[in-house]
Amino acid sequence: MVVEEARELARKLLGGGFSHGYPHVERVMRHAEVIAGEVGGVDRALLELAVYLHDVGRPLGEPHAYYSSLIARGFLVELGCEEQLVRLVVNAVEYHSYSYARAVKVEPLSVEAKVLSDADKLDALGVVGLLRAFEHGSQTGRGLTETLAHFDEKLFKLRGLMHFEVSRRLAAELDERLKTTLSWLRDELRM
């Protein structure tokens, strides 16, 4: 029941945008399921809660992991969840954002936090990642040159941040797709 309510909260707060809306959450969940299936020993309810709540604070701005963790904590406490579950979900939400986790020194407290981190990063790669980068760039006023630079500055580094072998394997496949598609785009743009 708590998981269903978390799913509904994500749907309501995030809307239907491709780059960071609820469709992103669904894709992250699919990646998380694949990773969890190979890693094993994953608490399914904890993982689902973390995935559904990981971006709910994004409409408030940056750092979205911070705002998402505040919303997640309040939501789970309001529903009467045990403090240990709340602590682990909040940690996973904070940890999923590499830049936020690095800035405030968040370390993962569970395998589920690592699965969410990897799954979220996988959605930034491949053709989906390309489309997300351009949609997000357009929404935030980032120009074409800056968006193209974003691939080298951040997205092509994500593969090296993966925790699990399955994640690294999936990232390698998606990285190649992204590089190929991006090379075609740069060729057509003469950039």
KOLBAMI-857618 format. One line per field, with one value per residue: x, y, z of N, C-alpha, C in turn; residue number from 1; residue in three letters. Coordinates in nm, 3 decimals. Layout:
N
neast = (X	...)
nnorth = (Y	...)
nup = (Z	...)
caeast = (X	...)
canorth = (Y	...)
caup = (Z	...)
ceast = (X	...)
cnorth = (Y	...)
cup = (Z	...)
kolvo = (NUM	...)
kolmi = (ALA	...)
//
This chain:
191
neast = (0.082	0.191	0.384	0.225	0.103	0.328	0.396	0.175	0.210	0.449	0.360	0.174	0.329	0.539	0.451	0.417	0.653	0.926	1.205	1.249	1.011	0.731	0.750	1.029	1.077	0.947	1.113	1.354	1.273	1.242	1.510	1.617	1.491	1.605	1.875	1.855	1.758	1.981	2.174	2.066	1.935	1.794	1.578	1.266	1.045	1.168	1.341	1.155	1.015	1.225	1.289	1.046	1.030	1.261	1.293	1.094	1.113	1.207	1.047	1.070	1.321	1.682	1.915	1.784	1.785	1.807	1.564	1.387	1.448	1.357	1.080	1.029	1.093	0.900	0.662	0.681	0.700	0.458	0.289	0.338	0.562	0.834	1.122	1.375	1.327	1.251	1.490	1.664	1.540	1.547	1.824	1.892	1.762	1.896	2.152	2.134	2.187	2.474	2.625	2.513	2.546	2.823	2.888	2.783	2.878	2.745	2.710	2.629	2.389	2.278	2.224	2.018	2.027	2.252	2.163	1.951	2.101	2.264	2.062	1.929	2.133	2.172	1.950	2.027	2.181	2.237	1.999	1.774	1.894	2.017	1.792	1.676	1.874	1.867	1.600	1.594	1.793	1.672	1.456	1.586	1.719	1.967	2.198	2.268	2.545	2.633	2.480	2.580	2.839	2.785	2.761	3.026	3.132	2.982	2.790	2.925	3.090	2.949	2.935	3.164	3.094	2.931	2.806	2.772	2.844	2.652	2.532	2.745	2.782	2.536	2.553	2.775	2.673	2.468	2.617	2.765	2.558	2.475	2.709	2.733	2.491	2.518	2.746	2.648	2.464	2.636	2.778	2.582	2.522	2.758	2.944)
nnorth = (-0.120	0.128	0.154	0.178	0.423	0.586	0.565	0.694	0.950	1.027	1.026	1.237	1.461	1.477	1.473	1.435	1.473	1.394	1.396	1.425	1.359	1.148	0.932	0.897	0.792	0.545	0.424	0.413	0.237	0.002	-0.045	-0.077	-0.311	-0.503	-0.488	-0.554	-0.812	-0.954	-0.896	-0.973	-1.039	-0.808	-0.579	-0.557	-0.380	-0.161	-0.079	-0.010	0.201	0.386	0.432	0.539	0.773	0.916	1.148	1.327	1.581	1.741	1.935	2.151	2.253	2.282	2.170	1.881	1.623	1.669	1.809	1.611	1.412	1.530	1.545	1.271	1.171	1.305	1.209	0.927	0.910	1.025	0.824	0.635	0.465	0.250	0.375	0.282	0.198	0.443	0.586	0.442	0.469	0.749	0.787	0.648	0.807	1.051	0.967	0.894	1.101	1.188	1.428	1.567	1.381	1.364	1.629	1.667	1.454	1.193	0.858	0.532	0.336	0.097	-0.187	-0.134	0.144	0.166	0.027	0.193	0.425	0.335	0.259	0.500	0.643	0.490	0.561	0.798	0.747	0.610	0.631	0.733	0.883	1.080	1.215	1.300	1.475	1.680	1.767	1.851	2.045	2.231	2.307	2.433	2.641	2.591	2.604	2.465	2.413	2.400	2.184	1.976	1.972	1.880	1.606	1.507	1.621	1.510	1.289	1.080	0.994	0.854	0.575	0.483	0.514	0.318	0.062	-0.217	-0.519	-0.595	-0.348	-0.204	-0.346	-0.301	-0.023	0.004	-0.090	0.098	0.332	0.303	0.318	0.580	0.725	0.664	0.768	1.034	1.101	1.086	1.297	1.516	1.509	1.571	1.826	1.945	1.976)
nup = (0.000	0.082	-0.114	-0.343	-0.289	-0.293	-0.560	-0.677	-0.570	-0.697	-0.964	-0.955	-0.872	-1.057	-1.322	-1.683	-1.828	-2.042	-1.980	-1.695	-1.578	-1.474	-1.664	-1.675	-1.419	-1.443	-1.634	-1.490	-1.292	-1.442	-1.521	-1.264	-1.179	-1.350	-1.274	-0.997	-1.023	-1.111	-0.917	-0.671	-0.334	-0.273	-0.118	-0.216	-0.166	-0.040	-0.247	-0.449	-0.324	-0.299	-0.569	-0.670	-0.519	-0.569	-0.729	-0.658	-0.549	-0.747	-0.889	-0.717	-0.750	-0.744	-0.495	-0.623	-0.512	-0.241	-0.183	-0.265	-0.078	0.157	0.108	0.075	0.331	0.496	0.380	0.420	0.700	0.771	0.683	0.868	0.859	0.955	1.131	1.042	0.778	0.667	0.701	0.530	0.278	0.246	0.246	0.009	-0.179	-0.146	-0.218	-0.487	-0.662	-0.804	-0.799	-0.581	-0.371	-0.362	-0.298	-0.039	0.091	0.104	0.173	0.049	0.222	0.175	-0.042	-0.210	-0.242	-0.403	-0.628	-0.716	-0.775	-0.989	-1.175	-1.225	-1.348	-1.577	-1.726	-1.830	-2.043	-2.377	-2.652	-2.531	-2.328	-2.484	-2.592	-2.352	-2.256	-2.445	-2.422	-2.153	-2.163	-2.332	-2.170	-1.962	-2.073	-2.179	-2.435	-2.767	-2.802	-2.534	-2.447	-2.604	-2.503	-2.250	-2.272	-2.291	-2.058	-1.849	-1.903	-2.045	-1.849	-1.666	-1.684	-1.556	-1.293	-1.204	-0.986	-1.002	-1.185	-1.378	-1.423	-1.530	-1.765	-1.900	-1.917	-2.086	-2.330	-2.374	-2.375	-2.611	-2.801	-2.753	-2.816	-3.090	-3.199	-3.123	-3.266	-3.527	-3.514	-3.463	-3.698	-3.889	-3.804	-3.850	-3.645)
caeast = (0.000	0.280	0.448	0.125	0.087	0.450	0.383	0.078	0.273	0.542	0.281	0.114	0.428	0.637	0.388	0.449	0.771	1.014	1.339	1.249	0.875	0.701	0.808	1.167	1.067	0.914	1.233	1.447	1.223	1.277	1.654	1.640	1.446	1.706	1.994	1.820	1.745	2.114	2.249	2.005	1.936	1.739	1.447	1.185	0.965	1.262	1.385	1.044	0.993	1.336	1.275	0.931	1.047	1.394	1.290	0.970	1.143	1.261	0.973	1.110	1.450	1.805	1.947	1.659	1.797	1.778	1.420	1.321	1.466	1.266	0.944	1.023	1.088	0.769	0.562	0.692	0.667	0.312	0.222	0.369	0.667	0.939	1.233	1.483	1.287	1.258	1.632	1.724	1.484	1.602	1.964	1.896	1.720	2.008	2.271	2.118	2.245	2.619	2.678	2.468	2.611	2.964	2.897	2.752	2.941	2.649	2.754	2.513	2.370	2.213	2.239	1.911	2.076	2.343	2.082	1.885	2.202	2.299	1.945	1.906	2.239	2.148	1.850	2.092	2.263	2.163	1.919	1.691	1.977	2.033	1.667	1.660	1.968	1.820	1.478	1.630	1.865	1.574	1.377	1.667	1.784	2.101	2.206	2.317	2.688	2.643	2.422	2.678	2.950	2.735	2.788	3.165	3.157	2.913	2.723	3.017	3.162	2.858	2.969	3.266	3.038	2.840	2.843	2.758	2.887	2.538	2.514	2.855	2.754	2.427	2.606	2.863	2.586	2.399	2.722	2.794	2.444	2.480	2.822	2.701	2.386	2.574	2.838	2.563	2.410	2.744	2.811	2.478	2.532	2.893	3.005)
canorth = (0.000	0.245	0.161	0.233	0.566	0.653	0.571	0.799	1.078	1.057	1.061	1.369	1.568	1.484	1.493	1.345	1.513	1.283	1.396	1.404	1.333	1.013	0.832	0.871	0.703	0.411	0.367	0.382	0.114	-0.113	-0.070	-0.127	-0.451	-0.584	-0.491	-0.630	-0.952	-1.015	-0.874	-1.054	-0.988	-0.672	-0.560	-0.503	-0.265	-0.051	-0.033	0.057	0.331	0.475	0.470	0.628	0.900	0.975	1.278	1.400	1.720	1.811	2.058	2.260	2.306	2.213	2.031	1.804	1.508	1.721	1.832	1.480	1.341	1.592	1.500	1.127	1.153	1.347	1.117	0.796	0.928	1.047	0.695	0.548	0.368	0.234	0.469	0.220	0.206	0.585	0.621	0.380	0.531	0.884	0.773	0.611	0.926	1.146	0.910	0.871	1.213	1.185	1.560	1.598	1.287	1.404	1.760	1.661	1.332	1.088	0.723	0.442	0.252	-0.029	-0.231	-0.067	0.277	0.149	-0.012	0.314	0.511	0.281	0.261	0.638	0.681	0.420	0.634	0.915	0.698	0.561	0.727	0.799	0.985	1.189	1.290	1.365	1.587	1.792	1.822	1.924	2.164	2.326	2.356	2.515	2.748	2.552	2.604	2.345	2.392	2.356	2.049	1.882	1.962	1.804	1.463	1.480	1.665	1.431	1.165	0.974	0.953	0.778	0.432	0.458	0.531	0.207	-0.023	-0.360	-0.567	-0.587	-0.206	-0.167	-0.410	-0.225	0.110	-0.006	-0.099	0.226	0.428	0.289	0.375	0.725	0.776	0.651	0.864	1.168	1.125	1.117	1.431	1.613	1.507	1.645	1.966	1.990	2.022)
caup = (0.000	0.085	-0.246	-0.436	-0.259	-0.342	-0.707	-0.707	-0.538	-0.807	-1.083	-0.936	-0.859	-1.166	-1.453	-1.793	-1.904	-2.079	-1.921	-1.551	-1.532	-1.432	-1.755	-1.631	-1.302	-1.494	-1.698	-1.382	-1.228	-1.529	-1.505	-1.128	-1.174	-1.418	-1.187	-0.876	-1.060	-1.120	-0.794	-0.566	-0.199	-0.273	-0.057	-0.326	-0.123	-0.018	-0.378	-0.517	-0.259	-0.335	-0.710	-0.688	-0.449	-0.589	-0.798	-0.629	-0.515	-0.863	-0.922	-0.627	-0.793	-0.707	-0.529	-0.622	-0.421	-0.107	-0.173	-0.275	0.048	0.255	0.076	0.104	0.477	0.545	0.325	0.485	0.842	0.776	0.663	0.981	0.828	1.056	1.114	0.963	0.637	0.631	0.692	0.412	0.158	0.238	0.205	-0.133	-0.255	-0.143	-0.283	-0.631	-0.736	-0.786	-0.761	-0.445	-0.277	-0.351	-0.233	0.105	0.143	0.133	0.138	0.044	0.339	0.135	-0.181	-0.285	-0.278	-0.517	-0.745	-0.764	-0.835	-1.121	-1.263	-1.264	-1.442	-1.704	-1.803	-1.890	-2.153	-2.492	-2.727	-2.431	-2.266	-2.580	-2.595	-2.222	-2.246	-2.527	-2.365	-2.031	-2.206	-2.383	-2.057	-1.871	-2.147	-2.219	-2.581	-2.835	-2.771	-2.395	-2.436	-2.662	-2.409	-2.135	-2.294	-2.254	-1.921	-1.748	-1.938	-2.080	-1.727	-1.580	-1.690	-1.455	-1.159	-1.176	-0.873	-1.028	-1.316	-1.469	-1.456	-1.620	-1.895	-1.963	-1.947	-2.203	-2.448	-2.394	-2.408	-2.754	-2.875	-2.737	-2.894	-3.233	-3.232	-3.107	-3.379	-3.643	-3.494	-3.482	-3.842	-3.959	-3.762	-3.885	-3.518)
ceast = (0.086	0.346	0.351	0.105	0.209	0.445	0.288	0.135	0.368	0.467	0.227	0.218	0.514	0.576	0.445	0.572	0.867	1.143	1.340	1.109	0.856	0.751	0.954	1.167	1.037	1.036	1.336	1.403	1.258	1.425	1.682	1.599	1.548	1.829	1.967	1.809	1.879	2.193	2.198	2.012	1.881	1.601	1.360	1.107	1.054	1.306	1.274	1.016	1.101	1.324	1.161	0.954	1.175	1.394	1.170	0.993	1.194	1.181	1.010	1.243	1.566	1.853	1.825	1.667	1.767	1.627	1.343	1.332	1.375	1.122	0.929	1.011	0.950	0.658	0.563	0.658	0.517	0.235	0.257	0.474	0.771	1.058	1.346	1.452	1.299	1.404	1.696	1.669	1.542	1.748	1.975	1.861	1.833	2.126	2.257	2.180	2.394	2.672	2.637	2.540	2.757	2.977	2.875	2.799	2.841	2.707	2.633	2.508	2.311	2.245	2.134	1.952	2.168	2.266	2.012	1.985	2.238	2.183	1.917	2.009	2.221	2.046	1.906	2.178	2.174	2.088	1.826	1.770	1.999	1.908	1.646	1.750	1.920	1.692	1.510	1.705	1.770	1.493	1.455	1.743	1.927	2.103	2.265	2.461	2.706	2.588	2.519	2.797	2.912	2.762	2.929	3.193	3.095	2.868	2.817	3.103	3.078	2.892	3.070	3.217	2.947	2.895	2.851	2.801	2.773	2.516	2.622	2.833	2.645	2.475	2.695	2.780	2.520	2.497	2.753	2.683	2.448	2.592	2.793	2.599	2.439	2.671	2.760	2.509	2.519	2.783	2.709	2.483	2.664	2.964	3.100)
cnorth = (0.127	0.264	0.221	0.383	0.646	0.668	0.684	0.938	1.120	1.098	1.204	1.481	1.585	1.505	1.401	1.381	1.397	1.280	1.366	1.383	1.187	0.906	0.799	0.773	0.561	0.346	0.329	0.254	-0.008	-0.147	-0.131	-0.274	-0.544	-0.599	-0.577	-0.778	-1.024	-1.004	-0.964	-0.986	-0.849	-0.673	-0.486	-0.378	-0.142	0.007	0.044	0.194	0.430	0.522	0.569	0.766	0.975	1.114	1.365	1.546	1.802	1.936	2.177	2.322	2.222	2.257	1.941	1.682	1.550	1.739	1.701	1.404	1.399	1.545	1.352	1.103	1.189	1.252	0.984	0.804	0.945	0.916	0.594	0.442	0.364	0.325	0.411	0.226	0.350	0.625	0.566	0.439	0.671	0.880	0.740	0.730	1.028	1.095	0.900	0.981	1.220	1.320	1.597	1.510	1.324	1.534	1.752	1.530	1.227	0.956	0.631	0.351	0.115	-0.062	-0.161	0.075	0.269	0.111	0.111	0.406	0.465	0.293	0.402	0.683	0.613	0.494	0.761	0.876	0.650	0.672	0.802	0.911	1.106	1.277	1.366	1.488	1.706	1.851	1.905	2.052	2.272	2.388	2.452	2.626	2.717	2.540	2.474	2.314	2.340	2.215	1.946	1.865	1.878	1.653	1.427	1.513	1.573	1.294	1.051	0.928	0.862	0.629	0.395	0.469	0.416	0.115	-0.172	-0.396	-0.557	-0.442	-0.160	-0.225	-0.333	-0.086	0.108	-0.011	0.036	0.337	0.424	0.345	0.527	0.785	0.772	0.756	1.006	1.200	1.155	1.259	1.537	1.622	1.591	1.794	2.029	2.045	1.917)
cup = (0.000	-0.052	-0.348	-0.414	-0.304	-0.494	-0.745	-0.678	-0.650	-0.932	-1.072	-0.939	-0.984	-1.304	-1.559	-1.875	-1.926	-1.999	-1.772	-1.493	-1.493	-1.532	-1.722	-1.514	-1.347	-1.559	-1.592	-1.312	-1.312	-1.518	-1.368	-1.115	-1.239	-1.328	-1.064	-0.905	-1.069	-0.990	-0.683	-0.430	-0.183	-0.208	-0.158	-0.284	-0.102	-0.153	-0.449	-0.456	-0.299	-0.479	-0.727	-0.627	-0.486	-0.653	-0.760	-0.591	-0.631	-0.900	-0.831	-0.667	-0.747	-0.570	-0.513	-0.530	-0.278	-0.089	-0.180	-0.144	0.157	0.233	0.111	0.253	0.531	0.503	0.401	0.634	0.858	0.762	0.772	0.955	0.940	1.024	1.029	0.814	0.589	0.609	0.564	0.282	0.139	0.193	0.056	-0.221	-0.259	-0.225	-0.435	-0.715	-0.706	-0.736	-0.618	-0.344	-0.256	-0.272	-0.082	0.169	0.191	0.085	0.138	0.166	0.303	-0.009	-0.267	-0.326	-0.399	-0.643	-0.802	-0.834	-0.976	-1.220	-1.314	-1.367	-1.577	-1.790	-1.865	-2.010	-2.268	-2.563	-2.633	-2.364	-2.356	-2.581	-2.464	-2.212	-2.327	-2.473	-2.240	-2.065	-2.256	-2.270	-1.969	-1.943	-2.188	-2.372	-2.635	-2.799	-2.629	-2.376	-2.492	-2.568	-2.288	-2.149	-2.250	-2.108	-1.817	-1.796	-1.974	-1.962	-1.639	-1.574	-1.582	-1.312	-1.117	-1.066	-0.908	-1.169	-1.417	-1.513	-1.553	-1.759	-1.969	-2.003	-2.071	-2.331	-2.479	-2.430	-2.558	-2.840	-2.870	-2.821	-3.043	-3.274	-3.225	-3.221	-3.506	-3.633	-3.519	-3.630	-3.919	-3.926	-3.803	-3.761	-3.466)
kolvo = (1	2	3	4	5	6	7	8	9	10	11	12	13	14	15	16	17	18	19	20	21	22	23	24	25	26	27	28	29	30	31	32	33	34	35	36	37	38	39	40	41	42	43	44	45	46	47	48	49	50	51	52	53	54	55	56	57	58	59	60	61	62	63	64	65	66	67	68	69	70	71	72	73	74	75	76	77	78	79	80	81	82	83	84	85	86	87	88	89	90	91	92	93	94	95	96	97	98	99	100	101	102	103	104	105	106	107	108	109	110	111	112	113	114	115	116	117	118	119	120	121	122	123	124	125	126	127	128	129	130	131	132	133	134	135	136	137	138	139	140	141	142	143	144	145	146	147	148	149	150	151	152	153	154	155	156	157	158	159	160	161	162	163	164	165	166	167	168	169	170	171	172	173	174	175	176	177	178	179	180	181	182	183	184	185	186	187	188	189	190	191)
kolmi = (MET	VAL	VAL	GLU	GLU	ALA	ARG	GLU	LEU	ALA	ARG	LYS	LEU	LEU	GLY	GLY	GLY	PHE	SER	HIS	GLY	TYR	PRO	HIS	VAL	GLU	ARG	VAL	MET	ARG	HIS	ALA	GLU	VAL	ILE	ALA	GLY	GLU	VAL	GLY	GLY	VAL	ASP	ARG	ALA	LEU	LEU	GLU	LEU	ALA	VAL	TYR	LEU	HIS	ASP	VAL	GLY	ARG	PRO	LEU	GLY	GLU	PRO	HIS	ALA	TYR	TYR	SER	SER	LEU	ILE	ALA	ARG	GLY	PHE	LEU	VAL	GLU	LEU	GLY	CYS	GLU	GLU	GLN	LEU	VAL	ARG	LEU	VAL	VAL	ASN	ALA	VAL	GLU	TYR	HIS	SER	TYR	SER	TYR	ALA	ARG	ALA	VAL	LYS	VAL	GLU	PRO	LEU	SER	VAL	GLU	ALA	LYS	VAL	LEU	SER	ASP	ALA	ASP	LYS	LEU	ASP	ALA	LEU	GLY	VAL	VAL	GLY	LEU	LEU	ARG	ALA	PHE	GLU	HIS	GLY	SER	GLN	THR	GLY	ARG	GLY	LEU	THR	GLU	THR	LEU	ALA	HIS	PHE	ASP	GLU	LYS	LEU	PHE	LYS	LEU	ARG	GLY	LEU	MET	HIS	PHE	GLU	VAL	SER	ARG	ARG	LEU	ALA	ALA	GLU	LEU	ASP	GLU	ARG	LEU	LYS	THR	THR	LEU	SER	TRP	LEU	ARG	ASP	GLU	LEU	ARG	MET)
//
